[in-house]
Amino acid sequence: MKRSQQRLVWLIIAIPLFVILSGVIYMVGMARLEGKSRSFWQSVEWAAETLSTTGYGYDSQWSHPVMVLFVIGVQFAGIFLVFLIVPIYLVPFLEERFEERLPREAPTGLSGHVIVYRYGPAVEMLLDHLRSAKVPALVVERDEEVARSLIDRKIPVVFSREEEDSLDICNLADARALVANGRDEENGALVLRARQLGFREAIYALVEEPAHRHPIELTGATAAYTPRHILAAALATHVSERISPRLPGLDQLDGLELREFRVKPFSPLAGSAFGDCPLAAAGAILAGQWVHGKLSGGGPSVRLESGAILLLLGSESVLRAIATTDEGLVIPLPEAGPFLVAGFGEVGMKLHELLTDAGEEVLAIDRAARPNVSFVGNVLDPYVLRNAGIEKARAVLLALDSDDATLFATVIVRDIVSSTPIIARVNHARNVNNIYRAGADFALSISEVAGQMLAQRLLGERRMAGASRLLVHKRPAAAFGGSHGDGLLPRDTEECSVIAVRRGKTLLSSFGPDLRLEADDQVYFCGSEEGIRSIREVE
């Protein structure tokens, strides 16, 4: 029997006994002290009315001091019982009755499942990946409100208030893996207990404090990860050419350079095919296009979008002419200046460290003065941003702890600078689209990073969040003789396009679809990893 039920049973027994005892004392007292005889039932009725504070029947005055004191005592006891019974006895009992709607043990027959200890942003996307792969998952949650929200969202969950019971209610013996997403000390205890119970499968722990990674691994975890550091690395890789080149393989194309331009809002280019726009006529080649954090390939048939960032290839003179011509079409993105990191928590500090180690110039803004913080102030204050030199920044990296603050900061930054890239750290994946609408160019959530990282370990999925990139690949024209016997260039696709042809010592970068390949030509492609892989398979 549960503790609250035991309390209720004792309450049901104690109240009638107390009423009877009070009634008997009252009956004796009235007869001996007041000289008024009362029957047993009259006395019990008086006691019940007094203790319940509903009235006193026909007895409302007493003359003997002992009786007066006794009546006063019973009256206060009645008031005390009201405040005692409701919170200590009835509320816990009713709560337990209500809590029984929450599952308290794993479904019968569940096996081959992934156990996720404690729900949070870091495991949101993991659960989606597992659902898509048809791998059963079970969340063990100790927060009642969170558990109920998971039930409303049809996410399998078991609820336990006791930490020691967490592994006893999730069918641990038949699970394929355990993911620990609690506090670091919780994770350590959980991993150790799982190993003590004989669990031999993989255990992955998500760690808040980097210094705790090794201790948690010592408790028996297969691997321990710090999602915030991995998120910072993905963001740094996206912004820094020194950490990750924009277009690997471009050095093969001597004479061609890469520069990024933003399609101006309401630009006449929006909606038009690149091959039909003035940029192509000027001699530029579209290598790719960033739209709301998604990188697509280039080619003449690609439709340009308002606000998109274009990766244009061309000679130095062509790109300079496009950058200096103001026709209301595109804006060149800054090529120099510091990276401005807004927010200096765990992600902001790691971003600063990674970019600084790569030789980049980095300035940081935070509310608190601390080492490596260049400007102290509120990131949501336009004056602070201008004082930090936001107009001269190469990119603004928002590393704030709150998604609401990140969204509002994005609006403020975009209002100050129209062309500077805004890179945002996000907690919940569901908020990414709103931050894109606010003006961000690239937003990455802890949910995406941790989810794809764990999916890679659990499901073998190889693509990681923030890993979108284009490559340059060279193939001999002879490789296309079988499928392109007429000698025409391979047709551009969404994943891959032809950007140049080397004929002897001459690099052809301006040509039409009617260009015919010669036997010794070398064809240069630009595309996604998948697109380049398909080109490599052509024999």
N, C-alpha and C positions, 0 to 999 in steps of 0.2 A: 504494500500500500504506500502511495506517495505521501510525502511529509504533509502537504497541504490537506490531503484527505484525512490523515490521522488527526490533524488539528481540528478539522471540521467535526469529526466524530466526538472528540473530547468536548467540543463546544456544545454539541447537541445534548451530551450527557450532563455537562456542568450547569447549563442555564436552568433546566427544570429543578435540579437539586438546589441551586441557589434560591430560586423562587420559593420552593417548599420550605427551606430552612428559614428564609426571611419571614414567610407567612407564619410558621410555628412560633418564632420569637415574638412576632407581633401579637399573635393570639394570646400568648402567656402574658406579655407586657400589658395589653389592654385590660386583661382580667385582674391582674394583681396591682398594677400601678395606676390605672385610670378608673378601675371599678366598673368597667363596661365589658360585658361578655361578647366575644365574637366567635363565630363558628370557624372550623378549620377552613371551609371553602370561602367564607367571607375574608378570612385572613390571607389566603392564597391569592384571591382576586385583588386585594389591596396591594400585595407584593408585586403582582404582575403589572398592575396599572402604574405603580410607582417606578419600577425598574424600567418600564418601557416609556416613561414620561408622558403617558396618555391621560392621567388624572388620578384622583384619590377616592372615587366613589362617594359614600356619604360620610367618610371620616376626613375632615380637613383641619381639625384643631386638636391639640393635645396640651395637657396642663403639666404633667410630670416632666421634669427636666430630662430624665433618662429616656423617656419616650420621644421627647423632642429631638434629642441628640441621635437616637436610633433612626428616626424618620429622616433626619437630615443626611445621615450617613447613607441610608438606602437611596435617597434621591441622587446624591453625588455618584454613587455606585452605578446607578442607571445611566447617568450622562456619560460616565467613564466607559461603560460597556459599549455604548453606541460607537464611540470613537475607537475602541479597541477591536471590536468584532469586524468592522468593515475593512480596515487596511490589513489587519494581521491574519484574519481567517477567511473572509469572503473573497477579497480581491485576489489573493494567491490561488484560491481554489478555482475562481472563474477564469483566471489567466491560464491555468493549466488545462481547463476544459477547452478554452479557445485554442491553445497551442497544439492540441492534439490534431488539428488540421494540418500541421506541419509534419512532413514525414520524419520519423525518428529512426528509421533503418532503411538500408538499401532495398530496392525492389527484389523480389524473389527471382532467382535465376540469373541475376546480373553477373556477367563475367566478361573478361577481355576489355574492361573499361579503363579509362584514365580518371584517376581521382584528383580533383583540384581542391586543395585546402584553402579556403577563404577566397571569396570573389572580390574582384577589383579591376581597375583599368588594364592591368598588365595581362589579364587572362581573358578579356572580352573576346578578342579576335581568335584566340586559341580555341575557344569553345565553338566559334563559327567554323573554323577549319575542321575540327573534329566532326561537327555535324555534317559538313559537306562530304567528308570522307567516310561517313556512316560508321564512325568509331564511337561507341557509347562513352559518355562522360558523366561524372557524378560530382557535384560540388558539395563539399562539407562546410557548412556555414555555422558560425556561432553567434552571429548578429541576427536577431529575430526579424527586424525590419528588412534587412537585406535578403534574408531567406524568403520572406513573403513576396518581395519584388521579383525574385527569381521564379517563384511559382507562377506569378502573374504573366511572366514572359516565357513560360513553358520550358524553363531550364531545369533539368533534373537536380534536385537538391535534397540533402538530409540535414536536419537541424539538431544541434547539441549545444547545451550551455556549458558542459564540462569538457575541458581540454583533453582530459584523460580518456574520454569516451569517443573522441573523434575518429579514431582508427577502428573502433569496435563496431561501428554502425555502417561501414561503407564497403563491406565485403572485400577487405584488403587482400586476402589470400588469392582471389581470382582476378585481381586487377593486373593490367599490363604495364602501368606506370603510375607514379605519384608526382604531382606538381605542388610544391609548397609555396604559398603566396601570402603567408602571414607575416608578422613581425619577425625580425631576425632571430630573436630568442625563441619564439614559438616554432619557427622552422627548424632550428637546431634540435629542440626537444622532440618534435614530430619525426624528423628523420631518424634520430637515435631510437625512438620507440618502435618505428616501423622495422628497423633492422633487428631489434631485439625480438620482435614478433616473428622473425623469419622471412621477411619480405626480401626477395632477391632480385626483383626487377629494377628498372631504372627509376631514380628519384632525382627530380630537377628542382632546385630551389631558386627563387627570385629574391635577391638580397638588396636591402636598402643601403647599408653601409659597406663600401668596397672592402674595408679591412676585415669584414666578417666572412668573406668568401671562403678563405682557407679553413677557418674553424668549422664552418658548416660542412665543407667537404670532409673534414676529419670525422664528423659525426656519422658519415656514411652516404652523403649525397653523391650521386653520379657526377653532377656538375652543378655549379652555382653561378648565376648570372646577375649582373647589375644592369637592368634595363635602361636606367637613365644614362649610364655611360655609353651603352650601345646606341641609344638614340642620339646622343651628342656626336658620336663618331659618324653616324649616318648623315647628320646635318652638316658637319664639317666637310665630309666628303663631297657633299652636293655643292658647296659654295667655293671651295678652294681648288684652283687649278693645280696647285702644287701637291695637294694630297691625291687628287684624282683628275687626270687630264680630261678636258671637255670632250675631246674626240681622239681617242687612242688610234694611232696609225696615221695621223695627219702629216707627220713628218716625212711620209713617203711622197707627198705631193709638194715638191718644191715650187714656190711661187704662189701657192694658195694659203691664205690665212683664214682664221675663224674669228667672227665677232658676233656678239649677241645684240639684237635690236628688239624693242617692244613695239607691237602694233598699237598705235595711238587709239584711245577710245573714239568711237565714231569715225574712224579712219575709212576712207573709201576702199581700202584694201580688204576690209572685213567681208568675208563671204566669197571673195574672188579666188580663183585658182592662181597659184603662184606663177605658173608659166605665162599667165596673161597680164601680170602686173608690171609696173615700171621697174621693180627691183630686178626681175629677171632680164628685162630689156637692158638694164644697166650692166649686166654681166655677172650678177650675183647668183649663187647656187644655194638652194635651200637644203641644208643637211638635216634639219629637224625642227620641231615646234613643241614648245612647252605650253600646255594649257591646263591650269588647275592641277599642277603637280604631275601631270601625265606627259611623257615624252613620246611623240610619234615621229615616224620617219619623214623624209622630205620627198622631193620630186616635183615636177611641174604641175601635176594634177592635184596637189594638196590644197585644200581650202583653208585660207587664213582666217583666224578668229581675232576679234577685238580684244586687246589686252594681252594677247599671246606673246611669248618670247620666242623670236626666230633665231635659229643658229644658221648664220649666213656664211658661206664660203666665197672667196674671191681674191683677186689681187689686192695689194695694199692700196692702190689708187682707186679701185672700184669701191672698196669698203669705206675709204676716206670720203669719197664723193657722196655716198649714201648717208654717212654720218653727219656731213656738213650741209646737206641740202635739206632745207626746211620746207617741205611740201605738205605737212600735216599727215604724213603717212606713218613713219616709224620714228622711234627715239632710241639713240644708242645707249646701251647700258654702261654704267661707269666701269672703266678698266683699271682705275687706280683709286687710292684712298684706303682708309682703314675699314675693317669690319667692325660694326657697332653691335655689341652684345647687350641686350636689354634684359636685365634680371641675372643675378649672380648666385643662384642656388646651385644644386648639384650639377644640373645640366649646363648652366651658364659657365661654371668654373671649368668643367671638362671641355667645353667648347673653346674657352680661352686658352686652355693648356694645349689642345690639339692644334689650333691655328697658330699659336705662338711658336710651338715646336716646329711647325712647317715653315717658319720664317715669315708669316703674315703679320701685318700690323693690325692690332686689335685694341679697341677701346671698350670699356664696360661701364654700364650704368646700373646702380642699385640703390635702394633706399638707405642701406647701412654702409658706413665706411669700413672697408676691409681691404686687405692686400689685393692689388691688381684691379681695384675698382677705380676707374678714372674720374667718374662724375657721380656724385651723391645726389639723389633726387628721385622723384616719382616719375616712372616711365610714362605714365598717362598724362603728364604735364607737357604740352607742346613747347613751353619755354625751356624746360630741361633738355628736351630733345634737340632744339635748335642750338642751345648752349653747348651741347656735346658735339656739334658739327654734323648733324644728320644729313645736311645737304651735300656734304663732301664724302659721305660714306659709300663704299663700294657695295655694301649690302647691309641690311638690318636683320639681326637674328633675335627673335623674340623667344626668350627662355624663361617665361613666367610660369608660376605654379598653378595659376587658375586659368581655365579656358575662357571664362568670361572676360578676365583682364586681357588675355591674349587677343580676343576678338576686338575689344574696344581699342587696344593699342594698335592693332592693324588698321583700323579706321583712321586713327589719329595720324599714324605714320604716312599712310597713303595720301592723306589730305596735304601733308607737308611736302612730300616728294612723290612725283608721278612716275618716275622711271626706275628708281632704286629698287632692286629686288627685296622682297620681304620673305624671310624664311621663318617659319613658326614651329615651335614645339607645342604639341597638343597632348592632353591626357587621354580623353575619351575619343575613340574613332568616330562616334556619332556627331562630334562637333567639327570635324574637319571641313565638311562642305560649307558650313556657315562661315568659317574663317576664310575659305577661298572666296566666298561672296563678298566678304569685307575688304578683299584686296590682296590677300597673300598670294605669293607665287608658288610657294612650296610649303606644305604643312605635313608633318609626320607625327603620328601619335605613338605613345608608349604602347598602346594596345596593338598597333601594327607591328612594331619592332619586336616586342616580346612574343606576340602571337606567332609571327612567321618564324622567329628563331626557334621556338619550341616545336612548331609544326615541322620544321626541318629535322629536328631530332626524333620526333615521334612518328612522323609520317613520311619522312624522306623528301619533303618538298624543298627544292634547292633555291628557289628565288627568294631573295630577302627584300624587306621593305627599304625603299630609297635606293635600290640598286639599278634603276632604269638608266641606261646609257646607250650611246651609239658608238659604233666601231667603223673603222675604215679597213677594207679588205681588198686585196688585189688578186685577180684571177686572169689567167691567159685567155685570150679570145678563142683559142682553139678548143677550150673546154666547152664552148657553147655551139660548136659546129653541128652537133647532132640535133639539138632542139631548135637551133636558129640557123638552119642551112642557108637561108637567104642572106646571111651576113649582117642582118639588122641587130641593133643593140637589144639586149634583154629588156623586157618591159618592166617599168617601175611598178613596185607593189607598195602596200602600206608599210611593209616591214623592211624594204630594201630598195634603194634607187642607185642608178649610175650617176657618179658625180664627175668623173674624168676618164679620159682614155690617153694612155701614153703610146705614142707612135714614134718609134726611134728615140730621138732625144727631145721630141716635142710633146708637151703636155696639152692635150685638148680639153678645155673646160667649158667652152661655149660651142654647143652643137645642137642640132635638132634631132628628132626621133628617126630621121631618115639616114643618119650616119651609118655607113656600112663598115663593119670590122674587117681588118686585114689579119692575115695569119699570125703576124708577129706582134700584134697589138696587146697591150696589157690594160684590162678594164678595172677601174677602181669603183668599188661599191661603198655606200654608206647606209647603215641600217642597224636595227636592233640585233642582239645576240642571236635571237631565233632566226631573223632574216639572213644574217651572215652565215648561220649554220646551214640554211637551205642552199645558199650559193656554193658553199664548200662541197656539198654533196653532188653538185652537177659535174658530170664527167664528160 
